[in-house]
Amino acid sequence: MKSIGWWILVFLSFFCIGVLIFSQEYKKYRAKKNGYITLVEVVSAPSFCLGKHNRIGVTIKGERFVLEISRKSCVTGEYYVGKKIKVIYDAKTKVVLFPEKNTELSLIISIFPFICPFIFYYMIQYLLRQKEEEARKKQRKKKRS
């Protein structure tokens, strides 16, 4: 019974994470398809660079948005305050992203958390069947002796 509760907890965790990731990636995918390219000005840039999650700020129609940039772009100072850059903006979903962002690949990858629980389930079932077969073989050997 404990293994069933554990399985349900893992499945629901992966499912919820999958829903969140997929919905975010789907928004980006729709924004790239329905949005338009616009020229915006960088209003904030990182003062020091992190290993990951370096961000710049842009303003579109009075709203501030944050875009993630690579470490390389941060170190080289590619984006600085006052620089004009091209972005894709979708007013309906309020999403801003770089035109070169590969949203199709991200959308496909975001499906993985949905598939993971099923893979785990079949792996566990396979291992349990093997243990049962080993136990049966041992019982048969005891009966024969």
Secondary structure as GFF3:
##gff-version 3
##sequence-region A 1 145
A	DSSP	alpha_helix	2	34	.	.	.	ID=ss1
A	DSSP	beta_strand	36	44	.	.	.	ID=ss2
A	DSSP	beta_strand	54	60	.	.	.	ID=ss3
A	DSSP	beta_strand	63	69	.	.	.	ID=ss4
A	DSSP	alpha_helix	71	76	.	.	.	ID=ss5
A	DSSP	beta_strand	84	90	.	.	.	ID=ss6
A	DSSP	beta_strand	95	97	.	.	.	ID=ss7
A	DSSP	alpha_helix	103	109	.	.	.	ID=ss8
A	DSSP	alpha_helix	112	144	.	.	.	ID=ss9
###
